Amino acid sequence: MSQAGDGGSENRIEEPEPTPELCLTEEQREKLERVARKDLPSSEIAEAVLRQDELS
């Protein structure tokens, strides 16, 4: 059963690699980590996203 290269790379898409062009402050990184653990209410998430859009 050697299916190397057959769909092997597709599974990796679920783990996005860190994007170098994304310059986050330590505070933003902590917030994103909290969001990933679902510690933040969605209203704060929306605020953070809107603020990020304004900065770029």
Distance bins in CASP14 RR format, pairs under 12 A and 6 or more apart:
PFRMAT RR
TARGET T0000
AUTHOR 0000-0000-0000
RMODE 2
METHOD distances of the structure
MODEL  1
2 8 0 0 0 0 0 1 0 0 0 0 0
3 10 0 0 0 0 0 1 0 0 0 0 0
3 11 0 0 0 0 0 1 0 0 0 0 0
5 11 0 0 0 0 0 1 0 0 0 0 0
5 12 0 0 0 0 0 1 0 0 0 0 0
7 13 0 0 0 0 0 1 0 0 0 0 0
8 14 0 0 0 0 0 1 0 0 0 0 0
9 15 0 0 0 0 0 1 0 0 0 0 0
16 22 0 0 0 0 0 1 0 0 0 0 0
16 36 0 0 0 0 0 1 0 0 0 0 0
18 24 0 0 0 0 1 0 0 0 0 0 0
18 29 0 0 0 0 0 1 0 0 0 0 0
18 32 0 0 0 0 0 1 0 0 0 0 0
21 56 0 0 0 0 0 1 0 0 0 0 0
22 28 0 0 0 0 1 0 0 0 0 0 0
22 29 0 0 0 0 1 0 0 0 0 0 0
22 32 0 0 0 0 1 0 0 0 0 0 0
22 52 0 0 0 0 1 0 0 0 0 0 0
22 55 0 0 0 0 0 1 0 0 0 0 0
22 56 0 0 0 0 1 0 0 0 0 0 0
23 29 0 0 0 0 0 1 0 0 0 0 0
23 52 0 0 0 0 0 1 0 0 0 0 0
23 55 0 0 0 0 1 0 0 0 0 0 0
23 56 0 0 0 0 1 0 0 0 0 0 0
24 30 0 0 0 0 1 0 0 0 0 0 0
24 31 0 0 0 0 1 0 0 0 0 0 0
24 32 1 0 0 1 0 0 0 0 0 0 0
24 33 0 0 0 0 0 1 0 0 0 0 0
24 48 0 0 0 0 0 1 0 0 0 0 0
24 51 0 0 0 0 0 1 0 0 0 0 0
24 52 0 0 0 0 1 0 0 0 0 0 0
24 55 0 0 0 0 0 1 0 0 0 0 0
24 56 0 0 0 0 0 1 0 0 0 0 0
25 31 0 0 0 0 1 0 0 0 0 0 0
25 32 0 0 0 0 0 1 0 0 0 0 0
25 48 0 0 0 0 0 1 0 0 0 0 0
25 51 0 0 0 0 0 1 0 0 0 0 0
25 52 0 0 0 0 0 1 0 0 0 0 0
25 55 0 0 0 0 0 1 0 0 0 0 0
26 32 0 0 0 0 0 1 0 0 0 0 0
26 33 0 0 0 0 0 1 0 0 0 0 0
27 33 0 0 0 0 0 1 0 0 0 0 0
27 34 0 0 0 0 0 1 0 0 0 0 0
27 48 0 0 0 0 1 0 0 0 0 0 0
27 51 0 0 0 0 0 1 0 0 0 0 0
27 52 0 0 0 0 0 1 0 0 0 0 0
28 34 0 0 0 0 0 1 0 0 0 0 0
28 35 0 0 0 0 0 1 0 0 0 0 0
28 45 0 0 0 0 0 1 0 0 0 0 0
28 47 0 0 0 0 0 1 0 0 0 0 0
28 48 1 0 0 1 0 0 0 0 0 0 0
28 49 0 0 0 0 0 1 0 0 0 0 0
28 51 0 0 0 0 1 0 0 0 0 0 0
28 52 1 0 0 1 0 0 0 0 0 0 0
28 55 0 0 0 0 1 0 0 0 0 0 0
29 35 0 0 0 0 0 1 0 0 0 0 0
29 36 0 0 0 0 0 1 0 0 0 0 0
29 48 0 0 0 0 0 1 0 0 0 0 0
30 36 0 0 0 0 0 1 0 0 0 0 0
30 37 0 0 0 0 0 1 0 0 0 0 0
30 39 0 0 0 0 0 1 0 0 0 0 0
30 40 0 0 0 0 0 1 0 0 0 0 0
30 48 0 0 0 0 0 1 0 0 0 0 0
31 37 0 0 0 0 0 1 0 0 0 0 0
31 39 0 0 0 0 1 0 0 0 0 0 0
31 40 1 0 0 1 0 0 0 0 0 0 0
31 41 0 0 0 0 0 1 0 0 0 0 0
31 44 1 0 0 1 0 0 0 0 0 0 0
31 45 0 0 0 0 1 0 0 0 0 0 0
31 47 0 0 0 0 1 0 0 0 0 0 0
31 48 1 0 1 0 0 0 0 0 0 0 0
31 49 0 0 0 0 0 1 0 0 0 0 0
31 51 0 0 0 0 0 1 0 0 0 0 0
31 52 0 0 0 0 0 1 0 0 0 0 0
32 38 0 0 0 0 0 1 0 0 0 0 0
32 39 0 0 0 0 0 1 0 0 0 0 0
32 40 0 0 0 0 1 0 0 0 0 0 0
32 44 0 0 0 0 0 1 0 0 0 0 0
32 45 0 0 0 0 1 0 0 0 0 0 0
32 48 1 0 0 1 0 0 0 0 0 0 0
32 49 0 0 0 0 0 1 0 0 0 0 0
32 52 0 0 0 0 1 0 0 0 0 0 0
33 39 0 0 0 0 1 0 0 0 0 0 0
33 40 0 0 0 0 1 0 0 0 0 0 0
34 40 1 0 1 0 0 0 0 0 0 0 0
34 41 0 0 0 0 0 1 0 0 0 0 0
34 44 0 0 0 0 1 0 0 0 0 0 0
34 45 0 0 0 0 1 0 0 0 0 0 0
34 48 0 0 0 0 0 1 0 0 0 0 0
35 41 0 0 0 0 1 0 0 0 0 0 0
35 42 0 0 0 0 1 0 0 0 0 0 0
35 43 0 0 0 0 0 1 0 0 0 0 0
35 44 0 0 0 0 1 0 0 0 0 0 0
35 45 1 0 1 0 0 0 0 0 0 0 0
35 46 0 0 0 0 0 1 0 0 0 0 0
35 47 0 0 0 0 0 1 0 0 0 0 0
35 48 1 0 0 1 0 0 0 0 0 0 0
35 49 0 0 0 0 1 0 0 0 0 0 0
35 52 0 0 0 0 0 1 0 0 0 0 0
36 45 0 0 0 0 0 1 0 0 0 0 0
38 44 0 0 0 0 0 1 0 0 0 0 0
38 45 0 0 0 0 1 0 0 0 0 0 0
39 45 0 0 0 0 0 1 0 0 0 0 0
40 46 0 0 0 0 0 1 0 0 0 0 0
40 47 0 0 0 0 1 0 0 0 0 0 0
40 48 0 0 0 0 1 0 0 0 0 0 0
40 49 0 0 0 0 0 1 0 0 0 0 0
41 47 0 0 0 0 1 0 0 0 0 0 0
41 48 0 0 0 0 0 1 0 0 0 0 0
42 48 0 0 0 0 0 1 0 0 0 0 0
42 49 0 0 0 0 0 1 0 0 0 0 0
43 49 0 0 0 0 0 1 0 0 0 0 0
43 50 0 0 0 0 0 1 0 0 0 0 0
44 50 0 0 0 0 0 1 0 0 0 0 0
44 51 0 0 0 0 0 1 0 0 0 0 0
45 51 0 0 0 0 0 1 0 0 0 0 0
45 52 0 0 0 0 0 1 0 0 0 0 0
46 52 0 0 0 0 0 1 0 0 0 0 0
46 53 0 0 0 0 0 1 0 0 0 0 0
47 53 0 0 0 0 0 1 0 0 0 0 0
47 54 0 0 0 0 0 1 0 0 0 0 0
48 54 0 0 0 0 0 1 0 0 0 0 0
48 55 0 0 0 0 0 1 0 0 0 0 0
49 55 0 0 0 0 0 1 0 0 0 0 0
49 56 0 0 0 0 0 1 0 0 0 0 0
50 56 0 0 0 0 0 1 0 0 0 0 0
END
